[in-house]
Amino acid sequence: MGITFITTVKTLVRQRDTLLWAIAFPLVLCTLIYAMLGNLDEAYALKPVEIVVVDDAAYQATTGLPEMITALSKDTVAEGDTAIFDTTYVDSDEAARQALTDGDYTGFITVDATGQPAFHVDARYASSTTGTNASIVKIVLDQYWQTASLVGAMAQTDPSLFTDPALLERLTTEVSYTQRVSVTANPPSDSLAYMYSALAFSVIMMMSFALAAVEDIQANTSALGARRSLAGQSKARTLAPAIAASWVVGFGVQLVGYSYVKFAFGTSFGGKDPAVLLTLAVGVLAMTFTGAFVGSLPISSGAKSGITATLSCFLSLFAGLYGPFAQDLAESAAENAPLFALANPARQVTQAFHALYYYDGYQQFFQAILALLGLAAVFFVLSTLMLRRKRYASL
């Protein structure tokens, strides 16, 4: 059996077309995903709003506004806090309008003679992003003006109120009624979902190695299989090393892909890399037995290759590989057809990766692993039944 195992490994490695397709295509796919979607998370990250402030006498005469703008700007914000503004100061309205024309600013802030601030946005740059940024600036200025107006009204009504230290503290202390927390172990990432789906697609493609190995032990599909049948060796002693060799080669290919996306692109798996290797090992095992079953079918080699290619593309559709539509479809299928999602190895591989990244524990991860092991057991039984009692009319 050892010689059969080594021979099968060498045979699979020497099949350059299959090996090149199994290695090169997923790597190219991951590279394209990274090139197109690698900055997806950064594009949606909260960035300071670029504004211009007219720093004239009226602005400096206001109470609290210059200090507030400075405290919220990225150059002076405390470490660990999120800056709201990226502020540029000019000395006149004309300079602010020119800066708005020349630069990529959301707008500029001025203060009138009464001390009331105003925010000016150039209509030529109106967009969804500019509108959102303008709303942020408006909320900050409105909050300032409401507090300033309240303090001014109190000063006119009863100045003695300001002798109360507790009242002054309430007026000058910013109150936060919400707390920012993370419900996942790591920050959400849209780009990771596509990278995980690409790796799952690569795992599904490992069917091709088992398909080739099983065809080589059948007398009606290859000359090598015919010679092995004449040797009188039991089917078990022939099938076991072929399956083992297919798994070894497939897992080796996955190690190449995993190393590539981790070290070349910095893809994160939540720091649980041993569990990632377990996922790849179990996923390849499930697809090895699936490929063995397809290889045992009484159809032509071309039809078998077509089945494996179709399965790889179809199952990856429900793992979210093909974009937002595919991700929505995958979630809808998981909700409305849970058994189908459970039996989809591509879905379970991606679920295992997501579980490792987003969850502190391993419960969801082991659920995906058990599903893959169940799939491997089913196709192990089916492939064994198909090959165990196969007889040939002639060789």
PyMOL commands that set and color helices and strands:
alter all, ss='L'
color gray80, all
select helices_A, chain A and resi 2-14+16-37+40-43+57-61+65-72+93-102+123-125+128-157+159-163+165-172+190-204+207-215+223-230+235-264+273-296+301-317+324-336+338-342+345-358+363-388
alter helices_A, ss='H'
color red, helices_A
select strands_A, chain A and resi 49-54+85-90+107-111+117-120
alter strands_A, ss='S'
color yellow, strands_A
deselect
rebuild
show_as cartoon
